[in-house]
Amino acid sequence: MKMRFLILNLFIMNVSYGAYYDTLPKGVRLAAFRYVKTGEVNSSYGSNRQESSYFLKQNFDAKTLHSLNSATEVYFDELKRISEKAYNDFTFGEYEGSGSANVQVNGYGLGYGLTNRVTLYASVPYYKADVKFNLIRNKGNNHSSVAKEIYESEASEVSNLLSQLTKELPDAKESLLQSIAVNYYGYKPIGDWKGEGFGDAEVGMIYRLTNWQTAGLAATLGAILPTGRIDDPDILQDIAFGDGQTDLFFEFGGGVKIFNEKADLSLSGRYTHQFESTKELRIPEDDEYPLSDKKGIFKEKLGNKIDITGHFAIELFSWLSPYSSYTYSQKEKSKYTSQYELANEYLAKNSDTETHTLKFGLNISTVKLYQTGKFMAPVMLDLSMQSVVEGQNTPKYDRVDLELRLFF
């Protein structure tokens, strides 16, 4: 119910030795480092699957300002009594806050070959985020026209006084939104935001199910731990680095080498179950109204997720392989439980997501050269670019990944 920049599935560390189903040989260790940089994140796909810019739009009308303090309550109560139309028409102006974000992630991973078929691994990302927020006023006040409506609605000393008072109300610039957001709603000042910290860690075990020469199947069982910074209900423009609860996931996939083992084709799917957690959130009073001055305790059950990835790579040389992949991700609608029944519905609205991502990359590996004695160490370097090309209730962004894997 507020302006959020959500970067979903931004970081998943790759611990494979080669093809999707490959596991580390017994006793072999892996150290991995990944650098992720997004382009400017300034738009998202909405519930209608249409792309739109991030913005916070607010009309400061009588309904918004009525309970700001005792003086506004007296004024608007009297305005509503004299003229319902004047009350509904009143505005100090309409404001828009547009935003964009840049995110950088450094990821660290470790893997260990427990047996030739079982690999244990752990990874954790470290985020650096920079959000730019620009506040503009796109509509002015209508004090003069409202004063005229008051004067024409009732012939009395009170209406004359209220009409004159309305006409003389000072104009409110952009500082009005800051004042109301901070002093009345209790948010921290609206503006640029920077943050950094660890994201949610992932631990898992990969088990290779087959021992075929040119194909294979593998299964992964793991957990995502709530080690990342969660969303702050008092900041309108921050980025969460984690979602605040533990996830369990199961992944299964396989691959096959084709064209005389010069190309690799794989398909995998991951199912993630997100457990319920308790959070303090803003209590929305309307599904379209972004601001709230009250907070409450909610049981939050984020929707379970499915990720399906198809991958195709061609070995140009023993050390060089360009590749491409497509990932389809879907998250079910979230559920909220609290004493605030309407707020539960408002928070859950449009919480289901869908993402279509295309990826193109280049993999440089000295593993085969090392195995034949032509290179001193087994190393992998992976450079890729990917883009969210379609979605629903999800950010639109491009990103570049650079990953280094050392085997020892």
C-alpha positions as CSV (number, residue, x, y, z in Angstrom):
1,M,0.0,0.0,0.0
2,K,3.0,2.3,-0.4
3,M,5.6,3.0,-3.0
4,R,7.9,0.1,-3.0
5,F,10.8,-1.0,-5.2
6,L,10.7,-4.8,-5.0
7,I,13.6,-6.6,-6.6
8,L,12.5,-10.2,-6.8
9,N,14.8,-13.1,-7.2
10,L,17.7,-10.7,-7.9
11,F,20.3,-13.1,-6.5
12,I,20.7,-16.9,-6.9
13,M,24.2,-18.2,-6.7
14,N,25.2,-20.8,-9.3
15,V,27.3,-23.6,-7.8
16,S,27.3,-26.1,-10.8
17,Y,30.5,-27.7,-12.1
18,G,29.3,-27.6,-15.8
19,A,26.0,-28.9,-17.0
20,Y,22.9,-28.4,-14.9
21,Y,23.0,-31.9,-13.4
22,D,26.8,-31.9,-12.7
23,T,27.8,-32.0,-9.0
24,L,31.3,-31.4,-7.5
25,P,33.6,-34.4,-7.3
26,K,34.1,-35.7,-3.8
27,G,36.3,-33.5,-1.7
28,V,36.3,-30.6,-4.3
29,R,35.5,-27.2,-2.9
30,L,34.1,-24.2,-4.7
31,A,34.3,-20.5,-3.9
32,A,32.1,-18.2,-6.0
33,F,31.7,-14.4,-6.2
34,R,29.0,-12.7,-8.2
35,Y,28.6,-9.0,-9.0
36,V,25.1,-7.9,-10.1
37,K,24.2,-4.4,-11.3
38,T,20.7,-3.4,-12.4
39,G,19.9,-0.6,-14.8
40,E,17.7,2.2,-13.5
41,V,14.5,0.6,-12.1
42,N,11.8,3.2,-12.7
43,S,8.8,1.2,-13.8
44,S,6.8,-2.0,-13.1
45,Y,4.2,-4.2,-14.7
46,G,0.8,-3.7,-13.0
47,S,-2.1,-6.0,-12.5
48,N,-3.2,-5.4,-16.1
49,R,0.3,-6.4,-17.3
50,Q,0.9,-2.9,-18.6
51,E,4.2,-1.1,-17.8
52,S,3.9,2.1,-15.9
53,S,6.4,4.3,-14.0
54,Y,6.8,4.2,-10.2
55,F,4.9,7.1,-8.7
56,L,3.0,8.1,-5.6
57,K,0.0,10.2,-6.5
58,Q,-2.0,12.0,-3.8
59,N,-4.8,14.6,-3.9
60,F,-4.9,16.6,-0.7
61,D,-8.6,17.1,-0.5
62,A,-11.0,17.5,2.5
63,K,-11.1,13.8,3.2
64,T,-7.3,13.6,3.5
65,L,-6.9,16.7,5.6
66,H,-10.0,16.5,7.8
67,S,-8.4,14.9,10.8
68,L,-5.0,16.6,10.5
69,N,-5.6,18.6,13.8
70,S,-8.4,20.1,15.8
71,A,-8.5,23.3,13.7
72,T,-8.9,21.3,10.4
73,E,-11.6,19.2,12.0
74,V,-13.7,22.3,13.0
75,Y,-13.2,23.8,9.5
76,F,-14.1,20.8,7.5
77,D,-17.0,19.8,9.8
78,E,-18.5,23.2,9.2
79,L,-17.7,23.1,5.4
80,K,-19.5,19.8,5.1
81,R,-22.5,21.0,7.0
82,I,-22.9,24.1,4.8
83,S,-22.2,22.4,1.4
84,E,-21.5,18.8,0.7
85,K,-20.4,19.8,-2.8
86,A,-17.9,22.3,-1.5
87,Y,-16.5,19.7,0.9
88,N,-16.1,17.1,-1.9
89,D,-14.6,19.7,-4.3
90,F,-12.1,21.2,-1.9
91,T,-8.4,20.6,-2.6
92,F,-5.0,22.0,-1.7
93,G,-3.6,20.5,-4.8
94,E,-2.5,17.2,-6.3
95,Y,1.1,15.9,-5.9
96,E,3.1,13.2,-7.6
97,G,6.3,11.6,-6.4
98,S,8.2,9.8,-9.1
99,G,11.0,7.4,-8.3
100,S,13.8,5.3,-9.7
101,A,16.3,2.9,-8.2
102,N,19.7,1.4,-8.9
103,V,20.8,-1.8,-7.1
104,Q,24.2,-3.4,-6.9
105,V,24.7,-6.8,-5.3
106,N,27.9,-8.6,-4.3
107,G,27.2,-12.3,-3.8
108,Y,29.4,-14.9,-2.0
109,G,29.0,-18.6,-2.3
110,L,30.7,-21.8,-1.1
111,G,30.2,-25.4,-2.3
112,Y,31.6,-28.7,-1.2
113,G,31.5,-32.2,-2.9
114,L,30.4,-34.4,-0.1
115,T,30.4,-37.4,-2.5
116,N,30.6,-37.6,-6.3
117,R,26.8,-37.2,-6.4
118,V,26.1,-34.8,-3.5
119,T,27.1,-31.2,-3.3
120,L,26.4,-28.9,-0.3
121,Y,26.4,-25.2,-0.8
122,A,25.6,-21.8,0.9
123,S,25.4,-18.3,-0.5
124,V,24.6,-14.9,0.7
125,P,24.2,-11.5,-1.2
126,Y,25.2,-8.1,0.0
127,Y,23.0,-5.3,-1.4
128,K,23.7,-1.6,-2.1
129,A,20.6,0.4,-3.2
130,D,20.2,4.0,-4.3
131,V,16.6,5.4,-4.7
132,K,16.0,8.8,-6.2
133,F,12.6,10.4,-5.4
134,N,11.3,13.5,-7.1
135,L,8.2,15.3,-5.7
136,I,6.2,17.6,-8.0
137,R,2.8,19.4,-7.8
138,N,0.7,18.9,-10.9
139,K,-2.5,20.6,-9.7
140,G,-3.1,23.8,-7.7
141,N,-5.7,24.7,-5.1
142,N,-9.3,25.7,-5.8
143,H,-9.9,27.9,-2.8
144,S,-11.6,30.6,-4.8
145,S,-14.2,28.4,-6.4
146,V,-14.9,26.6,-3.1
147,A,-15.3,30.0,-1.3
148,K,-17.9,30.9,-4.0
149,E,-19.8,27.6,-3.5
150,I,-19.9,28.3,0.3
151,Y,-21.2,31.8,-0.2
152,E,-23.9,30.7,-2.6
153,S,-25.0,27.7,-0.4
154,E,-26.1,29.5,2.7
155,A,-26.8,33.1,3.6
156,S,-25.4,33.5,7.2
157,E,-22.6,35.1,9.1
158,V,-21.0,31.7,9.5
159,S,-21.0,30.9,5.8
160,N,-19.7,34.4,5.0
161,L,-16.9,34.0,7.5
162,L,-16.0,30.5,6.2
163,S,-16.1,31.7,2.6
164,Q,-13.7,34.6,3.4
165,L,-11.4,32.2,5.4
166,T,-11.3,29.8,2.5
167,K,-10.5,32.5,0.1
168,E,-7.6,33.6,2.3
169,L,-6.1,30.1,2.9
170,P,-2.4,30.2,2.0
171,D,-1.2,28.2,-1.0
172,A,0.5,25.0,-0.2
173,K,3.7,24.0,-2.1
174,E,5.5,20.7,-2.1
175,S,6.4,21.2,1.6
176,L,2.8,20.4,2.5
177,L,3.2,16.7,1.5
178,Q,6.4,16.5,3.6
179,S,4.7,18.1,6.6
180,I,1.7,15.9,6.4
181,A,3.7,12.7,5.8
182,V,6.0,13.3,8.7
183,N,3.9,15.1,11.3
184,Y,0.5,13.5,10.7
185,Y,1.1,10.1,9.2
186,G,4.4,9.5,11.0
187,Y,6.5,8.6,8.0
188,K,10.2,9.5,7.8
189,P,11.0,12.4,5.4
190,I,10.2,11.6,1.7
191,G,13.2,12.0,-0.6
192,D,16.3,10.1,-1.8
193,W,17.2,6.9,0.0
194,K,20.3,4.8,0.3
195,G,20.8,1.5,2.0
196,E,23.1,-1.5,2.1
197,G,23.2,-4.8,3.9
198,F,23.0,-8.5,3.6
199,G,20.1,-10.2,1.8
200,D,18.5,-13.5,2.5
201,A,20.9,-16.4,2.6
202,E,20.4,-19.7,0.7
203,V,21.6,-23.1,1.8
204,G,21.1,-26.4,0.0
205,M,22.1,-29.8,-1.1
206,I,22.2,-30.9,-4.8
207,Y,21.9,-34.6,-5.5
208,R,22.7,-36.0,-9.0
209,L,20.2,-38.8,-9.6
210,T,21.9,-40.4,-12.7
211,N,25.3,-41.4,-13.9
212,W,24.7,-41.1,-17.7
213,Q,27.4,-40.0,-20.1
214,T,25.5,-37.4,-22.2
215,A,22.5,-36.6,-20.0
216,G,21.5,-36.4,-16.4
217,L,18.9,-35.5,-13.7
218,A,19.5,-33.7,-10.5
219,A,17.4,-32.6,-7.5
220,T,18.0,-29.8,-5.0
221,L,16.6,-29.4,-1.5
222,G,17.3,-26.2,0.4
223,A,16.1,-23.2,2.5
224,I,16.2,-19.5,2.2
225,L,16.9,-17.9,5.6
226,P,15.6,-14.4,6.7
227,T,19.0,-12.7,7.1
228,G,18.1,-9.7,4.9
229,R,16.7,-6.2,5.7
230,I,12.9,-6.2,5.6
231,D,10.7,-3.4,4.4
232,D,10.4,-0.5,6.9
233,P,6.7,0.6,7.2
234,D,7.8,4.1,8.1
235,I,9.7,4.7,4.8
236,L,7.8,5.2,1.6
237,Q,10.6,4.7,-0.8
238,D,12.9,2.1,0.7
239,I,14.0,-1.3,-0.8
240,A,13.7,-4.6,1.2
241,F,16.7,-6.9,0.9
242,G,14.7,-9.8,2.4
243,D,11.1,-10.8,3.1
244,G,11.4,-11.7,6.7
245,Q,10.5,-15.4,6.8
246,T,12.1,-18.8,6.1
247,D,11.4,-20.5,2.8
248,L,11.9,-24.2,1.9
249,F,12.4,-25.1,-1.8
250,F,12.7,-28.2,-3.9
251,E,14.2,-28.1,-7.4
252,F,14.3,-30.8,-10.0
253,G,15.7,-30.7,-13.5
254,G,17.7,-32.4,-16.2
255,G,19.8,-31.9,-19.3
256,V,21.0,-33.5,-22.4
257,K,24.1,-33.0,-24.6
258,I,23.3,-32.8,-28.3
259,F,25.1,-32.2,-31.6
260,N,28.0,-34.5,-30.8
261,E,28.0,-33.1,-27.2
262,K,28.7,-29.6,-28.5
263,A,25.5,-28.2,-27.2
264,D,23.7,-28.5,-23.9
265,L,19.9,-28.3,-23.4
266,S,18.4,-28.3,-19.9
267,L,15.1,-27.7,-18.1
268,S,14.5,-27.2,-14.4
269,G,11.7,-26.2,-12.0
270,R,11.8,-24.9,-8.5
271,Y,8.9,-24.8,-6.0
272,T,9.3,-22.6,-2.9
273,H,7.1,-22.7,0.1
274,Q,7.0,-19.5,2.1
275,F,6.2,-19.8,5.8
276,E,4.0,-17.4,7.8
277,S,5.6,-14.6,9.8
278,T,4.5,-11.8,12.1
279,K,5.1,-8.2,10.9
280,E,4.2,-4.7,11.9
281,L,2.6,-3.0,8.9
282,R,0.7,0.1,8.0
283,I,-3.1,-0.4,8.2
284,P,-4.6,0.7,4.9
285,E,-8.0,2.4,5.0
286,D,-8.6,2.2,1.3
287,D,-7.3,-0.1,-1.4
288,E,-6.4,3.0,-3.6
289,Y,-5.2,5.3,-0.9
290,P,-1.5,4.9,-0.3
291,L,-1.0,6.6,3.1
292,S,-2.0,5.5,6.6
293,D,-1.3,6.9,10.0
294,K,-1.9,3.7,11.9
295,K,0.2,0.5,12.3
296,G,-0.8,-2.9,13.4
297,I,0.5,-6.5,13.8
298,F,-0.3,-8.9,11.0
299,K,0.3,-12.5,10.2
300,E,1.7,-12.5,6.7
301,K,1.8,-15.6,4.5
302,L,3.5,-14.7,1.3
303,G,2.5,-16.7,-1.7
304,N,4.3,-19.9,-2.7
305,K,6.5,-19.6,-5.8
306,I,7.2,-21.6,-8.9
307,D,10.3,-20.9,-11.2
308,I,10.8,-22.8,-14.5
309,T,14.0,-22.3,-16.5
310,G,15.0,-23.5,-19.9
311,H,18.7,-23.2,-20.8
312,F,20.6,-23.7,-24.1
313,A,24.4,-23.5,-24.5
314,I,26.8,-24.1,-27.4
315,E,30.4,-25.1,-26.9
316,L,32.4,-23.1,-29.5
317,F,35.7,-24.2,-27.9
318,S,36.5,-26.3,-24.9
319,W,36.8,-23.1,-22.9
320,L,34.1,-20.9,-24.4
321,S,30.3,-21.4,-24.4
322,P,27.7,-18.7,-25.3
323,Y,24.2,-19.5,-23.9
324,S,20.7,-18.2,-23.5
325,S,17.9,-19.0,-21.1
326,Y,14.2,-18.2,-20.3
327,T,12.7,-18.1,-16.8
328,Y,9.0,-18.1,-15.9
329,S,8.3,-17.2,-12.3
330,Q,4.9,-17.1,-10.6
331,K,4.0,-16.2,-7.0
332,E,0.6,-16.9,-5.5
333,K,-1.5,-14.2,-3.8
334,S,-0.4,-13.5,-0.2
335,K,-2.6,-13.8,2.8
336,Y,-2.9,-11.5,5.8
337,T,-4.6,-12.2,9.1
338,S,-5.3,-9.6,11.8
339,Q,-8.2,-7.9,13.6
340,Y,-8.4,-5.4,10.7
341,E,-10.5,-7.4,8.2
342,L,-10.6,-4.8,5.4
343,A,-6.9,-4.1,5.7
344,N,-6.2,-7.8,5.3
345,E,-8.0,-7.6,1.9
346,Y,-6.3,-4.4,0.8
347,L,-2.8,-5.7,1.6
348,A,-3.4,-8.9,-0.3
349,K,-4.7,-7.1,-3.4
350,N,-2.3,-7.5,-6.4
351,S,0.2,-9.4,-4.3
352,D,0.3,-12.3,-6.8
353,T,3.2,-11.9,-9.3
354,E,4.3,-13.2,-12.7
355,T,7.7,-12.6,-14.4
356,H,9.1,-13.6,-17.8
357,T,12.9,-13.1,-18.0
358,L,15.3,-13.6,-20.9
359,K,19.0,-14.0,-20.4
360,F,22.0,-14.1,-22.7
361,G,25.5,-14.9,-21.5
362,L,29.1,-16.1,-22.2
363,N,30.8,-18.8,-20.1
364,I,34.6,-19.1,-20.0
365,S,35.8,-22.3,-18.3
366,T,39.3,-23.8,-17.8
367,V,37.9,-27.0,-16.2
368,K,38.4,-29.2,-19.3
369,L,41.8,-27.5,-20.0
370,Y,42.8,-28.3,-16.3
371,Q,41.7,-31.9,-16.6
372,T,43.9,-32.4,-19.6
373,G,46.9,-30.6,-18.0
374,K,46.7,-27.6,-20.3
375,F,45.9,-25.0,-17.6
376,M,47.1,-24.5,-14.1
377,A,43.7,-24.2,-12.3
378,P,40.0,-24.9,-12.8
379,V,38.3,-21.6,-13.0
380,M,34.9,-20.4,-14.5
381,L,34.0,-16.8,-15.5
382,D,30.5,-16.1,-16.5
383,L,29.2,-12.8,-18.0
384,S,25.5,-12.3,-18.7
385,M,22.8,-9.8,-19.3
386,Q,19.1,-10.4,-18.6
387,S,15.9,-8.4,-18.8
388,V,12.3,-8.8,-17.5
389,V,10.3,-8.7,-20.7
390,E,6.8,-9.2,-19.4
391,G,5.1,-9.6,-16.1
392,Q,2.3,-8.8,-13.6
393,N,2.7,-6.9,-10.4
394,T,6.5,-7.0,-10.7
395,P,9.3,-4.5,-11.4
396,K,10.7,-4.0,-14.9
397,Y,14.5,-4.0,-15.0
398,D,17.6,-5.0,-16.8
399,R,20.7,-6.3,-15.1
400,V,24.3,-7.4,-15.8
401,D,25.9,-10.3,-13.9
402,L,29.6,-11.2,-13.6
403,E,30.4,-14.4,-11.7
404,L,33.7,-16.0,-10.9
405,R,33.9,-19.6,-9.7
406,L,37.1,-21.1,-8.3
407,F,37.5,-24.9,-7.8
408,F,40.1,-26.3,-5.4
